[in-house]
Amino acid sequence: MAGENPTISEYIIHHLTNLTYGKLPGGFEREDGSIIADGGAWVMAHGGAESSAMGFNAIHVDSMAWSIGLGLIFCWLFRSVAKKAETGVPSGFLNLVEMVVEFVDSTVRDTFHGNNKLIAPLALTVFVWVFLMNLMDLIPVDLIPTLLGFAGVHFQKIVPSTDPNITLGMAVGVFILMLYYSIKVKGFGFVKELTMNPFNHWMFIPVNLFMEVVGLLAKPFSLGLRLFGNLYAGEMIFILIAALFSAGWIWLIPAGLLQLGWSIFHILVIVLQAFIFMVLTIVYLSMAHEDH
């Protein structure tokens, strides 16, 4: 962290900075005073300024590592449960998993009006994966960054859903599936849908196309930015509450109560946001399967 006794502003900025790997341009002066040689160099960023200088090709290593790791945990947990599943009455974690699977299955049956065996597994994956990423928001903001700081990792964001690259990346994946099934199911009808709605006359094709394309592109943006905005705001509040602990002993009890209260409320938020992302995914893919 910047300095041994950072200001509140430095504390907040530090916790909102990703561990970034990318290429710094030649001649760039780093925060430690060193100069990047001609031709540039691929390095870990030592702050927000270096991250910005790396441009579009930079990789948020922490977001990638945590999201992939949580995805692997999801696969391992559910595979382990599936291997232990039997015809008897489930108990413990097996019962919880079966409840989640049945909940997702019933949601798909009620929302998806087509015939596609991919939708239910996709909905389950989206719901659990997003929930696990959101769940990381309940871990104290200083815990893992401090532990990794002793190992020389000075920047660490452990909530992947607070990174727009992750949320928009998932939304783009859903968008690609929407386009694929729209073309596969509707064929030329998809082109007619874009050009002849809402005004069914050839003179209005430019107007129809503009409105339909804008509406189509709005789906992945709204899907990704909704999740990012809600979780980013929640993480920001956790950081602000954590900053109160350094404001003096008189703030210890109020900060602790605020932390507890916001954590309890945030449990509802992380579940709700995972559910919304899953439902919108199902709805968008259901629309792609509707062949009028």
N, C-alpha and C positions, 0 to 999 in steps of 0.2 A: 504494500500500500504506500501511497505517496507520503513519505515521512513517517516518523514514529508516532506523532500526535496529529493526525490529519484533521482538517476542518470538517464540518458537516458536509459541505459541498464536495470536498475531495472524497469523503467516505461514500457518499451516494454515487458519485461518478465511478469510483472504483468498483462498486458492486454491480454497476450496470454495464461494465466493460467486459466483452467476451475475450476468451483466450483465442487469439487470432494468429493464423499462420498464412503468410503470403509473401509477395515479392515487393521489396522496397526499391524504388528507382535509384539509379546511380547518382551520387552526390548528396543523397539525403542525410541530414544530420540527426542521429538518433538521440534519445533522451539521455544516454550515458556519455554523450559527446563524441562518439565515434562516427566516422563518415563511411557511408556505403560506397564501395568501389564502383567504377564505371561498369555498366552492364547490369547493375542491380544485384540483389541477393535475396534468396528465400530464407526468411527468418521468422521467429515468433515475435509478435508485436509487444512492445513495452509500454503501451498506453494507447489512448484513443487517437492521438495524432498520427501515430504510426499505422494504426488500423485503417484510418481514413486514407493515408497515402498509398496503402496497398491496393485500393480500388476494388473492382468487382470480383477479381479472381481470388480474393482472400477467402480462407476457410475458417469458420468458427469451430475450432476443434472441440471445445467443450460441448456445444450444442449437438454436434455430430456424435460424439462419444456417448453422451448421456442418453440421447434418443435411441441410438442403436443398441446400447446396453439394456435399456428398459424394454425394447422390443424383444431382445433375446430372453430376458427374464420372463416376459409374457409367454413366449413360445415354450420355454422350459416348464413353467408352472402348469400351463394348460395341457401340455403333453403328459406330464407326470400324473395329473388328475385323470386324464383320459385312459391311461394305462391301468389305473386303480379302480375305474368305474365298474360297478357291478349292478345286478338287478335288485339288490336289497335296498333298504332305506339309507340314503346318504347321510353323512354326519360331518361336522367340522368344516374344513376348507372345501371338501368335495361338495358339500351341500351349498356353500356359497357360490362356487363355480357353476353348479347346475342352475341355481337361481338366476345368475347373470346370463347364462346361455338361453334359458327359457324366456327371460325378459327381452333379450335382443331378438329372439326368434318371433315372439308375439308382436313386437314392434314392426318387424319386417313384414309379417303377414298382414298387418293392419294398414301399412303405409305403401308397400310396393305392389303395384298392380301389373305384374308381368310374370314371366317364367324364366328365371335365371338362377342357377344354383350358386353363383358367385356372390350374390348380394348378401346373404346371411353371414357367411364367413367374413366377408369384407366389413360388414357392419360391426360384427363382434370384435374384429381386429382394431377398427377405428375407435370404438368405444373404450376398450380396455387400454389400448396404447395411449390415447389422449388422456385418459384418467390417470395412468401411471406418471405421465409427464407432468400433469397438473399437480399430482400428489407431492412432487418434489418441492412444491411451493410451501409446504408445511414444515420442512426442515429449517431450523434456525439459520438465518442468512449468513452468520459468521462461522458456522460449524465447519463445513467442508472447505470453504476458502482458507480458513485458518490452518486446518490440517494439511491441505495441499501446499499452503504457503511455506511450511517447514521443509517441503520437498523441492522448493524452488519454483513452484507454480504460483505466480502472483496474481493472476486473474482467473476467475472461475465463476461462470453462471451455470447453476445446476438445474434450472428449470427450462427445458427446451422450448416449451410453449410460450415463453417470453421473448423468443427470437423469431422475428417475422420470416426469416429464411426457412425455418422449420414449418411453421403454420401455413405459409403460402406454398411451400413445396408439397405438403400434403394436399392442399386445395387444388393445386395444378394436377396432381395425380388423379383426383376425382374428376377434374375437368376433362382430362384426356379420355377417361372412361366414358364420360358423358358424350363426347364427340364420337368415340368409337361405336357405341351402341346406337346413337342417333343415326349414324350412317348405315350400320349393319341392319337395324330393324326397319328404318324408314326408307332407306335408299334415296331415290330422287325426291321422295316426299319431304326429306329434311330440307332440301333446297327450296322447295315450294313453301315450306313452313316459314323459312326465313324471309322469303320475298313477297308472299301473298297474304301475310298477316300483319296488322289487323285489317288492312284495307284490301279487299279482294278485287283489285283492278291493276292491270299492268302499268298504268300511269303512276301508281304509288309505289312501285317497286323500290326506287331509291330511298323513299321515306321508310317503308317497311323494313328494308335491309338495315338501315341505320339503327332503327329502334330495336330490332331483334338482336343485332350484333352487340349493341350496348348492353341489353338485358342479359345476353349470354355471357359476356365477359364480366358482368357484375357478380355473377354467381361465385366464381372462385375467389374473387377479391373480398366479397362479403364473408365468405366462409372462412378464409384465412385470417382476415383482419379482425373479425369478431372475437375469435379465440385469442389472438395475440393481444388485442386491446384490453380484454378483461383480465387476463393473467398478468400482463405487464403492470396494470394498475394495482392489482393485488400484491404483486411483489414490491412495488414502490411503497405501498403502505407498510408492509413488513419492514422494509429498510428504514423508513422514517421512524417507526416505533422503536426499532433497534437502536437508532441514533439517540433516542431519549435516554438510554441507559448511561450514556457518557455525559449527560447534562447535569449530573450531580446526584447525590444520594436521595434527595427529596423526590426525584422522579422515578426511583426504582419501583415502588409499589404501583403508581399509576401506569408506568410502562408495562409492568408485568400483567396487570389486569387488561390493558389494551391488547397486549399480545395474545392473551388467552381468549378474549372475546372475539378478536378478529380471526383467530385460528378456527374457532368453532363455527363462525359464520362462513368462513372460506371453504369449509368442508362441503357445504351446500353448493358453493360457487363452482368448485372443481368438478363435482359430479354433474351439475347442470350443464356446464360448458362441454363436457364430454358427450352428454346426451344430445345436446343441440347439434354438435358437429356430426354425430352419427345420424340423427334424423334428417338433417339437411342433405347428407350424402345419399340416403335412401330416397328422399323425395326427388332430388335432381336426377338420379339414375332411373327412377320410375317415370319421370317426364321424358327421359330419353327413349324409353321403351313404348311410349304411347304412340301408336300408329293410327292416325285418324284417316 
